Amino acid sequence: MSKHIIYLIRHGYYDSQSEDQLEGGLTLMGIEQTERVAQRLKALPIKAISSSILKRAVETALIIGKNHPEIKIQQSSELCECIPCVSESAKRRWPMLAQIPQEIIESGKMQADSAFKRYFKESASDEHEIIVCHGNIIRYFVCRALNLPDEIWFNLEIANCGLTQICIEPGRISLISHNDVGHLPDELVTYS
């Protein structure tokens, strides 16, 4: 029985104070986090690496990709940060979420669902794939994989360069690990 294992990695710590917050690049800490997760994944038989088109994710993927020079990194806007849904309880806890226009949320959900459909598929043979993206979309992917209500995504944490593994087998999707930061010392565990 073939297994398609997806390694979801949140980008490294980035410069959120740059002129364009969405396009901030990795800081020195983010580079160190990324080098550590890259080392952890180095020996795996990776067949594909994909990333969001945002600078922090691209830089993270390029560092990880150095250990897999035979693989061309595929970039996709479907993997960009988005807000796929906002529950009423989340709006009560964080009132600024209530200000997000409904069309932004609907667009985010369509994007996340499209990405899930594209990447989370059974494969004919064993396959290991790295996807470098963002916290919100990783949390949403976990909920979709486990058939949890969409709104649960807000209750999941994901650190910079945290590793989430999902296994897809015929007729089954399972969570192997979520937000694994065993490759990072405490001082490198960040959530920005």
C-alpha positions as CSV (number, residue, x, y, z in Angstrom):
1,M,0.0,0.0,0.0
2,S,1.5,3.3,-1.1
3,K,2.0,6.3,1.2
4,H,2.1,9.9,0.3
5,I,3.8,11.8,3.2
6,I,3.5,15.5,3.2
7,Y,5.9,17.5,5.4
8,L,4.3,20.9,6.0
9,I,6.8,23.5,7.2
10,R,5.9,27.0,8.3
11,H,8.4,29.6,7.0
12,G,11.2,30.8,9.3
13,Y,11.1,33.9,11.5
14,Y,10.9,36.9,9.2
15,D,11.1,40.7,9.2
16,S,7.6,41.7,9.9
17,Q,8.6,45.4,10.1
18,S,9.6,45.7,6.4
19,E,7.8,48.2,4.3
20,D,5.6,45.4,2.9
21,Q,4.8,43.2,5.8
22,L,3.7,40.4,3.5
23,E,7.0,40.4,1.7
24,G,9.5,40.5,4.6
25,G,12.4,38.2,4.2
26,L,14.0,35.8,6.8
27,T,16.0,37.2,9.7
28,L,19.2,35.6,10.9
29,M,17.1,33.7,13.4
30,G,14.8,32.5,10.6
31,I,17.7,31.3,8.6
32,E,19.0,29.3,11.5
33,Q,15.6,27.8,12.2
34,T,15.4,26.8,8.5
35,E,18.9,25.3,8.4
36,R,17.9,23.1,11.4
37,V,14.7,21.9,9.8
38,A,16.6,21.3,6.5
39,Q,19.1,19.2,8.3
40,R,16.3,17.2,9.9
41,L,14.7,16.4,6.5
42,K,18.0,15.9,4.6
43,A,18.1,12.1,4.6
44,L,14.4,11.7,3.4
45,P,13.7,10.6,-0.1
46,I,12.0,13.8,-1.1
47,K,10.3,13.8,-4.5
48,A,8.9,17.3,-4.6
49,I,9.2,20.7,-2.8
50,S,6.5,23.4,-3.1
51,S,6.3,26.8,-1.5
52,S,4.1,29.9,-1.3
53,I,5.2,32.7,-3.5
54,L,5.8,35.0,-0.5
55,K,9.4,35.9,0.1
56,R,9.7,34.3,3.6
57,A,8.4,31.0,2.3
58,V,10.5,31.1,-0.9
59,E,13.7,31.8,1.1
60,T,12.8,28.9,3.5
61,A,12.2,26.5,0.6
62,L,15.4,27.5,-1.1
63,I,17.5,26.7,2.0
64,I,15.7,23.4,2.5
65,G,16.2,22.7,-1.2
66,K,20.0,22.9,-1.0
67,N,19.9,19.4,0.4
68,H,17.8,18.2,-2.6
69,P,19.5,19.9,-5.5
70,E,17.9,17.6,-8.1
71,I,14.4,19.0,-7.2
72,K,13.0,22.2,-8.8
73,I,11.0,24.1,-6.2
74,Q,7.5,24.8,-7.4
75,Q,5.9,28.0,-6.2
76,S,2.2,28.5,-5.9
77,S,0.0,31.4,-4.9
78,E,-2.5,28.8,-3.5
79,L,-0.1,28.2,-0.6
80,C,0.0,31.9,0.4
81,E,-1.3,33.0,3.8
82,C,-5.0,33.4,4.0
83,I,-7.9,33.4,6.4
84,P,-10.1,30.5,5.4
85,C,-12.8,31.1,8.0
86,V,-13.5,32.9,11.3
87,S,-15.7,31.4,14.0
88,E,-17.9,33.5,16.2
89,S,-15.9,32.5,19.3
90,A,-12.7,33.7,17.5
91,K,-14.4,37.0,16.8
92,R,-15.2,37.4,20.5
93,R,-11.7,36.6,21.5
94,W,-10.0,38.8,18.9
95,P,-12.5,41.6,17.9
96,M,-10.3,42.7,15.0
97,L,-11.3,39.5,13.2
98,A,-14.9,40.7,12.9
99,Q,-13.6,43.6,10.7
100,I,-12.4,41.3,8.0
101,P,-14.7,41.6,5.0
102,Q,-16.6,38.4,4.3
103,E,-15.4,38.3,0.7
104,I,-11.8,38.1,2.0
105,I,-12.7,35.1,4.1
106,E,-14.6,33.4,1.3
107,S,-11.6,34.0,-1.1
108,G,-9.3,32.5,1.6
109,K,-11.5,29.4,2.0
110,M,-11.6,28.9,-1.8
111,Q,-7.8,29.2,-2.0
112,A,-7.2,26.8,0.9
113,D,-9.7,24.3,-0.4
114,S,-8.1,24.4,-3.9
115,A,-4.6,23.9,-2.4
116,F,-5.8,21.0,-0.3
117,K,-7.4,19.3,-3.4
118,R,-4.2,19.9,-5.4
119,Y,-1.7,18.6,-2.9
120,F,-3.4,16.1,-0.6
121,K,-3.9,13.2,-3.0
122,E,-3.1,9.5,-3.0
123,S,-0.1,8.4,-5.0
124,A,0.6,5.2,-6.9
125,S,3.9,4.7,-5.1
126,D,5.5,5.9,-1.9
127,E,6.1,9.7,-2.1
128,H,7.6,12.2,0.2
129,E,6.8,15.9,-0.4
130,I,7.8,19.1,1.4
131,I,5.4,22.1,1.3
132,V,6.6,25.4,2.8
133,C,3.9,27.8,3.5
134,H,2.2,29.7,6.4
135,G,0.6,29.1,9.7
136,N,-3.1,29.7,8.9
137,I,-3.1,27.4,5.8
138,I,-1.2,24.6,7.6
139,R,-3.7,24.7,10.5
140,Y,-6.6,24.6,8.0
141,F,-4.9,21.7,6.1
142,V,-4.7,19.7,9.4
143,C,-8.4,20.3,10.1
144,R,-9.4,19.2,6.6
145,A,-7.2,16.1,6.7
146,L,-8.8,15.0,10.0
147,N,-12.3,16.0,9.0
148,L,-12.6,18.5,11.8
149,P,-14.8,21.6,11.6
150,D,-13.1,24.4,9.7
151,E,-13.4,26.7,12.7
152,I,-11.0,24.5,14.8
153,W,-8.0,25.8,12.8
154,F,-7.8,28.8,15.0
155,N,-7.1,26.6,18.1
156,L,-4.0,25.0,16.6
157,E,-0.5,26.5,17.0
158,I,2.4,26.3,14.5
159,A,5.8,27.7,15.2
160,N,8.2,29.1,12.7
161,C,9.8,26.1,11.0
162,G,7.5,23.8,13.0
163,L,7.0,20.5,11.1
164,T,3.6,18.9,10.5
165,Q,3.5,15.5,8.9
166,I,0.4,14.1,7.2
167,C,0.2,10.6,5.6
168,I,-2.2,9.9,2.7
169,E,-3.0,6.2,2.0
170,P,-5.7,4.7,-0.1
171,G,-8.9,5.7,1.7
172,R,-7.2,7.3,4.7
173,I,-5.5,10.5,5.8
174,S,-3.7,10.5,9.1
175,L,-1.8,13.1,11.1
176,I,1.7,11.8,12.0
177,S,2.8,14.9,13.9
178,H,1.8,18.6,14.3
179,N,4.1,21.5,15.1
180,D,7.0,19.3,15.9
181,V,9.9,21.6,16.9
182,G,12.3,18.9,18.2
183,H,14.9,20.1,15.8
184,L,14.9,23.6,17.4
185,P,16.4,24.6,20.8
186,D,14.0,26.5,23.0
187,E,15.5,29.9,22.1
188,L,14.7,29.3,18.4
189,V,11.0,28.4,19.0
190,T,9.1,31.5,17.8
191,Y,5.5,32.2,16.6
192,S,5.6,35.2,14.3
